[in-house]
Amino acid sequence: MYAPERQQEILRLAREGGRVDVLSLAEEFQVTAETVRRDLKALDRAGLVRRVHGGAIPAGRLDFEPDLAERDAVAADEKQRIARAALAELPGGEGAGSGSVILDAGTTAVRLAAEIPLEAELTVVTHGLPVAARLADHPGLKLHLVGGRIRRRTRAAVDDWALRAYREINADVLFLATNGFSLDGGLTTPDLAEAAVKRALIAAARRVVLLADSAKFGQQHFARFGELSDVDLLITDTGLSPDDALALERAGTEVVRA
């Protein structure tokens, strides 16, 4: 297959799947990873795709926001490992401590909520409806659901009501979600209203734990809500390379690769 034919097929796969990654393309086309990177560079220069860490997304999709079910299906195993590792960051230790936490809206946060043991004694605050639904029957939890306008795509409360509630909170730990994170781009998400709430979350907690699978590293979206320096600990998966993890730690963020 000639390079233009391969590039056309790469573009088709990117548009159909929303993202392509270098290693999978190299295996599919039986070429080297470097050849794929050259193809992606050519497509990026032509304005047809945008390069992201490990692959590319179609041009015009930088701020595309899949719905909750689609996002939950992406990197499911990695998100489950991240959620289990995050249990150790609950106040008082794994599963059985006391204290206060904020759970951001997000598919990995929902998985963390599902992992919290029934015997846990915590005060939990969230503006994510799926997170609250997972925790509603826990007898030892004091669960607070923050209200506001509900975004259908994320099932999260946003706008003034949510912002006012979080200004009144001083929690021990925040488990934060993001659509993208990078050393130069910081923490980003497609929606301005969601970004405003995430900024309020960061201000409302003494410790910030970012739960983000490695595919989000290098991605940048429209609304920037924080810097990596705002994050005390990043829990991600082993798809984040040791070199990238070291670069993040040198910038001041502890990294756990689950």
C-alpha positions as CSV (number, residue, x, y, z in Angstrom):
1,M,0.0,0.0,0.0
2,Y,1.3,3.4,-1.0
3,A,1.6,6.2,1.6
4,P,-1.4,8.3,0.2
5,E,-3.6,5.2,0.3
6,R,-2.6,4.3,3.8
7,Q,-3.1,7.9,5.0
8,Q,-6.6,7.9,3.4
9,E,-7.4,4.7,5.3
10,I,-6.0,6.2,8.6
11,L,-8.2,9.2,8.1
12,R,-11.3,7.0,7.6
13,L,-10.5,5.0,10.8
14,A,-10.0,8.2,12.8
15,R,-13.3,9.7,11.6
16,E,-15.2,6.4,12.3
17,G,-13.6,5.8,15.7
18,G,-12.9,9.3,16.9
19,R,-9.3,8.4,17.6
20,V,-6.4,6.3,16.2
21,D,-3.3,5.2,18.0
22,V,0.2,4.7,16.5
23,L,0.8,1.1,17.7
24,S,-2.5,-0.2,16.5
25,L,-2.1,1.4,13.1
26,A,1.4,0.0,12.8
27,E,0.1,-3.5,13.5
28,E,-2.8,-3.1,11.1
29,F,-0.8,-1.8,8.2
30,Q,2.3,-3.9,9.0
31,V,4.6,-0.9,9.0
32,T,6.8,0.7,11.7
33,A,5.5,3.1,14.3
34,E,7.8,5.7,12.8
35,T,6.1,5.3,9.4
36,V,2.7,5.8,11.1
37,R,4.0,8.9,12.8
38,R,5.1,10.3,9.5
39,D,1.6,9.6,8.1
40,L,-0.1,11.3,11.0
41,K,2.3,14.3,10.6
42,A,1.3,14.6,7.0
43,L,-2.4,14.4,7.8
44,D,-1.9,17.0,10.6
45,R,-0.1,19.4,8.2
46,A,-3.0,19.0,5.8
47,G,-5.4,20.0,8.6
48,L,-7.2,16.6,8.5
49,V,-6.3,15.3,11.9
50,R,-4.9,16.7,15.2
51,R,-1.9,14.9,16.8
52,V,-2.4,13.9,20.4
53,H,-0.3,11.8,22.7
54,G,0.1,8.3,21.1
55,G,-2.0,9.0,18.1
56,A,-4.4,11.5,16.5
57,I,-8.1,12.6,16.4
58,P,-10.0,14.0,13.4
59,A,-9.7,17.7,12.9
60,G,-12.8,19.4,14.3
61,R,-13.1,16.8,17.0
62,L,-10.8,18.5,19.5
63,D,-13.8,19.5,21.5
64,F,-16.0,16.5,20.7
65,E,-17.5,15.2,23.9
66,P,-18.9,11.6,23.8
67,D,-21.7,10.8,26.1
68,L,-21.4,8.9,29.4
69,A,-22.0,5.4,28.0
70,E,-19.4,5.9,25.2
71,R,-16.8,7.2,27.6
72,D,-17.4,4.4,30.1
73,A,-16.6,1.9,27.4
74,V,-13.2,3.5,26.6
75,A,-10.2,2.1,28.5
76,A,-12.6,0.2,30.9
77,D,-9.9,-2.1,32.3
78,E,-7.5,0.8,32.9
79,K,-10.3,2.9,34.6
80,Q,-11.1,-0.1,36.9
81,R,-7.4,-0.4,38.0
82,I,-7.3,3.4,38.6
83,A,-10.4,3.2,40.7
84,R,-9.0,0.4,42.8
85,A,-5.7,2.2,43.3
86,A,-7.6,5.4,44.4
87,L,-9.2,3.5,47.4
88,A,-5.8,3.9,49.2
89,E,-6.3,7.7,49.0
90,L,-9.5,7.8,50.9
91,P,-9.1,9.6,54.3
92,G,-8.0,7.1,56.9
93,G,-6.7,4.5,54.4
94,E,-8.1,1.9,52.1
95,G,-11.8,1.6,52.4
96,A,-12.4,2.2,56.1
97,G,-11.4,5.7,57.1
98,S,-13.4,8.7,58.1
99,G,-13.2,12.2,56.7
100,S,-14.6,14.1,53.8
101,V,-14.2,13.7,50.0
102,I,-15.4,15.2,46.9
103,L,-16.1,13.0,43.9
104,D,-16.1,14.7,40.6
105,A,-18.5,13.6,37.8
106,G,-16.8,11.1,35.5
107,T,-16.8,7.5,34.5
108,T,-13.7,6.7,36.6
109,A,-15.2,8.4,39.6
110,V,-18.3,6.3,39.2
111,R,-16.1,3.2,39.3
112,L,-14.4,4.5,42.4
113,A,-17.8,5.0,44.0
114,A,-18.7,1.4,43.2
115,E,-15.4,0.2,44.9
116,I,-16.0,2.1,48.2
117,P,-16.9,-0.6,50.8
118,L,-20.3,-0.6,52.5
119,E,-18.7,-0.2,55.9
120,A,-16.8,2.9,54.9
121,E,-17.5,6.0,57.1
122,L,-17.1,9.1,55.1
123,T,-18.7,12.4,54.2
124,V,-19.0,12.4,50.4
125,V,-20.0,15.4,48.2
126,T,-20.7,15.1,44.5
127,H,-22.5,16.9,41.7
128,G,-22.5,13.7,39.6
129,L,-25.8,11.9,39.5
130,P,-24.3,8.5,38.6
131,V,-21.8,8.8,41.4
132,A,-24.6,9.7,43.9
133,A,-26.7,6.7,42.7
134,R,-23.8,4.3,43.4
135,L,-23.4,5.6,46.9
136,A,-27.0,6.2,48.0
137,D,-27.4,2.9,49.8
138,H,-24.1,3.0,51.8
139,P,-25.2,3.1,55.4
140,G,-22.0,4.7,56.8
141,L,-21.8,7.6,54.3
142,K,-23.1,11.1,54.8
143,L,-23.8,11.7,51.1
144,H,-24.4,15.3,49.8
145,L,-25.7,15.8,46.3
146,V,-24.9,19.3,44.9
147,G,-27.6,20.7,42.7
148,G,-27.7,22.8,39.6
149,R,-28.5,22.5,35.9
150,I,-27.9,18.9,34.8
151,R,-25.9,18.5,31.6
152,R,-27.4,15.5,29.8
153,R,-24.1,14.5,28.3
154,T,-22.3,14.0,31.6
155,R,-25.2,13.8,34.1
156,A,-23.4,16.5,36.1
157,A,-24.8,19.6,37.9
158,V,-23.3,22.9,36.7
159,D,-23.8,26.7,36.9
160,D,-24.3,29.1,39.9
161,W,-26.1,26.7,42.3
162,A,-23.3,24.2,42.1
163,L,-20.6,26.9,42.3
164,R,-22.2,28.4,45.4
165,A,-22.4,25.0,47.2
166,Y,-18.7,24.2,46.5
167,R,-17.6,27.6,47.8
168,E,-19.0,26.5,51.2
169,I,-17.0,23.2,51.4
170,N,-13.6,22.4,52.7
171,A,-13.0,18.7,52.0
172,D,-10.0,16.5,52.8
173,V,-9.6,15.0,49.3
174,L,-10.9,15.7,45.9
175,F,-11.0,12.9,43.3
176,L,-10.9,15.0,40.1
177,A,-11.7,14.0,36.5
178,T,-10.5,15.6,33.3
179,N,-10.9,15.1,29.5
180,G,-7.2,16.0,28.9
181,F,-4.0,16.8,30.7
182,S,-0.6,17.8,29.6
183,L,2.5,19.6,30.9
184,D,2.0,22.7,28.8
185,G,-1.8,22.6,28.4
186,G,-2.8,21.9,32.0
187,L,-6.2,20.4,32.8
188,T,-8.9,20.8,30.1
189,T,-12.5,19.9,29.3
190,P,-14.7,20.7,26.3
191,D,-17.4,22.6,28.3
192,L,-17.0,26.0,30.0
193,A,-19.7,25.3,32.6
194,E,-18.0,22.0,33.6
195,A,-14.7,23.8,33.7
196,A,-16.0,26.4,36.2
197,V,-17.3,23.7,38.5
198,K,-14.0,21.8,38.3
199,R,-12.1,25.0,39.3
200,A,-14.4,25.3,42.3
201,L,-13.7,21.7,43.3
202,I,-10.0,22.3,43.3
203,A,-10.5,25.3,45.6
204,A,-12.7,23.2,47.9
205,A,-10.2,20.5,48.8
206,R,-6.9,20.3,50.7
207,R,-5.6,17.4,48.5
208,V,-6.3,16.9,44.8
209,V,-6.1,13.4,43.3
210,L,-6.5,13.3,39.5
211,L,-8.0,10.1,38.1
212,A,-7.1,10.0,34.4
213,D,-6.3,7.1,32.0
214,S,-3.2,7.5,30.0
215,A,-5.0,8.2,26.7
216,K,-5.9,11.6,28.0
217,F,-2.3,12.6,28.4
218,G,-1.4,15.2,25.7
219,Q,-5.0,16.0,24.9
220,Q,-6.1,19.6,25.0
221,H,-9.7,20.8,25.0
222,F,-11.4,24.2,24.8
223,A,-11.8,25.0,28.4
224,R,-8.8,25.1,30.7
225,F,-9.7,24.7,34.4
226,G,-6.4,24.1,36.1
227,E,-2.7,23.4,36.0
228,L,-0.9,20.1,36.8
229,S,0.6,22.0,39.7
230,D,-2.9,22.0,41.2
231,V,-2.7,18.2,41.4
232,D,-1.0,16.5,44.3
233,L,-1.3,13.0,42.9
234,L,-2.1,11.6,39.5
235,I,-3.4,8.0,39.4
236,T,-3.2,6.7,35.8
237,D,-2.4,3.4,34.1
238,T,0.7,1.8,32.7
239,G,0.0,3.2,29.3
240,L,1.7,6.4,30.5
241,S,5.4,5.8,29.8
242,P,8.0,5.9,32.6
243,D,9.6,8.9,30.9
244,D,6.3,10.8,30.8
245,A,5.6,9.9,34.4
246,L,9.1,11.2,35.4
247,A,8.5,14.4,33.5
248,L,5.2,14.9,35.4
249,E,6.9,14.2,38.7
250,R,9.7,16.6,38.0
251,A,7.0,19.2,37.4
252,G,5.7,18.5,41.0
253,T,2.9,16.0,40.6
254,E,3.3,12.6,42.2
255,V,2.3,9.7,39.7
256,V,1.0,6.3,40.4
257,R,0.7,4.0,37.4
258,A,-1.9,1.3,38.2
